[in-house]
Amino acid sequence: MSGATVGLRPVDPAAADAGRSGAARERRGRAPELDRGRERGSATAELAVVLPAIVVVLLVLLLAASAGTAALACADAARVGARSASLGLSAGEVRADATRVAGEGARIAVTEDGEWVHVTVTRDVRLGGSAIGGTVTVSGQASARREPGT
């Protein structure tokens, strides 16, 4: 292929339109904005389909965050209760300290195992009110060794 060159040659518009219909030949020279009439409203229709799905995903994320926050509060309350019990406070005082952290409605169980004290805090979390319904039970547990001399 010595001396051969490959190049593009200009296209004759009349030859390019030879196989096209009359409407296609008319559209060829128009701006693309004029052809968008057929697509008018498609973005609105797509948004109407996608928006409910986005709302549901956001709602599920918010409900999961609510349950996660309550679970962290239960774990913190169990740690506070275990620390209070390790210092020799009574079971009533341990429950009061744990309830202060976990919030009203929390169930606190205090058990002793030799020199160890175990505190379990359980709470029911209502998700989404009565419209969506549903309750999730979350809990936290902590253990601590009794301090010497208590």
BELZI-V948647 format. One record per residue. N is the residue number from 0. SS is DSSP state (H for helix, E for strand, L for the rest). Layout:
n={N | N}
ss={SS | SS}
This chain:
n={0 | 1 | 2 | 3 | 4 | 5 | 6 | 7 | 8 | 9 | 10 | 11 | 12 | 13 | 14 | 15 | 16 | 17 | 18 | 19 | 20 | 21 | 22 | 23 | 24 | 25 | 26 | 27 | 28 | 29 | 30 | 31 | 32 | 33 | 34 | 35 | 36 | 37 | 38 | 39 | 40 | 41 | 42 | 43 | 44 | 45 | 46 | 47 | 48 | 49 | 50 | 51 | 52 | 53 | 54 | 55 | 56 | 57 | 58 | 59 | 60 | 61 | 62 | 63 | 64 | 65 | 66 | 67 | 68 | 69 | 70 | 71 | 72 | 73 | 74 | 75 | 76 | 77 | 78 | 79 | 80 | 81 | 82 | 83 | 84 | 85 | 86 | 87 | 88 | 89 | 90 | 91 | 92 | 93 | 94 | 95 | 96 | 97 | 98 | 99 | 100 | 101 | 102 | 103 | 104 | 105 | 106 | 107 | 108 | 109 | 110 | 111 | 112 | 113 | 114 | 115 | 116 | 117 | 118 | 119 | 120 | 121 | 122 | 123 | 124 | 125 | 126 | 127 | 128 | 129 | 130 | 131 | 132 | 133 | 134 | 135 | 136 | 137 | 138 | 139 | 140 | 141 | 142 | 143 | 144 | 145 | 146 | 147 | 148 | 149}
ss={L | L | L | L | L | L | L | L | L | L | L | L | H | H | H | H | L | L | L | L | L | H | H | H | H | H | H | H | L | L | L | H | H | H | H | H | H | H | H | L | L | H | H | H | H | H | H | H | H | H | H | H | H | H | H | H | H | H | H | H | H | H | H | H | H | H | H | H | H | H | H | H | H | H | H | H | H | H | H | H | H | H | H | H | H | H | L | L | L | L | H | H | H | H | H | H | H | H | H | H | H | H | L | L | L | L | E | E | E | E | E | E | E | L | L | E | E | E | E | E | E | E | E | E | E | E | L | L | H | H | H | H | L | L | E | E | E | E | E | E | E | E | E | E | E | L | L | L | L | L}
